[in-house]
Amino acid sequence: MPYLALCVAIFFETIGTTALQASQQFTRLWPSVICIVTYAASFYFMAIALKFMRVGVVYAIWSGLGIVFISAIGYVVFNQKLDSWAWLGLAMIMGGILIIHLFSRTSPH
């Protein structure tokens, strides 16, 4: 259950950040509304995950996967290209998330 809540939180955070880019600094109404609503939903589901998991683990996974997903969306949707160092950094973030999930005793398995 905590991982499902965390996945939903990451989904809403990714939608919210995409809407934030589309809102053009909150000058467009509907993307701005979507941003606010999805960020609120993201924090709600993250709070559910926090009932069962440690805050550092939740935040590392939430922010790390959010960075990776929004980078992919930026690349595909907004044509924002990444250089080799950015790709390496994203790979390192994913590696860190995998290490926490697979080997840490602080993460529920």
Backbone hydrogen bonds, N-H to C=O, Kabsch-Sander energy under -0.5 kcal/mol:
donor,donor_aa,acceptor,acceptor_aa,energy
5,A,1,M,-2.3
6,L,2,P,-2.2
7,C,3,Y,-2.5
8,V,4,L,-2.3
9,A,5,A,-2.3
10,I,6,L,-2.4
11,F,7,C,-2.4
12,F,8,V,-2.5
13,E,9,A,-2.3
14,T,10,I,-2.4
15,I,11,F,-2.2
16,G,12,F,-2.7
17,T,13,E,-2.4
18,T,14,T,-2.1
19,A,15,I,-2.6
20,L,16,G,-2.0
21,Q,17,T,-1.9
22,A,18,T,-2.1
23,S,19,A,-1.7
24,Q,21,Q,-1.1
25,Q,20,L,-0.7
27,T,23,S,-2.0
28,R,23,S,-1.5
32,S,28,R,-1.5
33,V,29,L,-2.5
34,I,30,W,-2.7
35,C,31,P,-2.2
36,I,32,S,-2.2
37,V,33,V,-2.6
38,T,34,I,-2.7
39,Y,35,C,-2.2
40,A,36,I,-2.0
41,A,37,V,-2.3
42,S,38,T,-2.4
43,F,39,Y,-2.4
44,Y,40,A,-2.0
45,F,41,A,-2.4
46,M,42,S,-2.3
47,A,43,F,-2.1
48,I,44,Y,-1.5
49,A,45,F,-2.0
50,L,46,M,-1.9
51,K,47,A,-0.6
51,K,48,I,-1.3
52,F,49,A,-1.6
53,M,49,A,-1.7
54,R,106,T,-0.6
58,V,54,R,-2.6
59,Y,55,V,-2.8
60,A,56,G,-2.0
61,I,57,V,-2.3
62,W,58,V,-2.9
63,S,59,Y,-2.7
64,G,60,A,-2.1
65,L,61,I,-2.5
66,G,62,W,-1.6
67,I,63,S,-2.4
68,V,64,G,-2.1
69,F,65,L,-2.9
70,I,66,G,-2.7
71,S,67,I,-1.9
72,A,68,V,-1.9
73,I,69,F,-2.5
74,G,70,I,-2.6
75,Y,71,S,-2.0
76,V,72,A,-2.4
77,V,73,I,-3.2
78,F,73,I,-0.9
80,Q,74,G,-2.7
81,K,79,N,-0.9
87,W,83,D,-2.1
88,L,84,S,-2.4
89,G,85,W,-2.4
90,L,86,A,-2.4
91,A,87,W,-2.3
92,M,88,L,-2.2
93,I,89,G,-2.1
94,M,90,L,-2.3
95,G,91,A,-2.4
96,G,92,M,-2.4
97,I,93,I,-2.1
98,L,94,M,-2.4
99,I,95,G,-2.4
100,I,96,G,-2.3
101,H,97,I,-2.6
102,L,98,L,-3.1
103,F,99,I,-2.3
104,S,99,I,-1.0
104,S,100,I,-1.0
107,S,104,S,-0.6
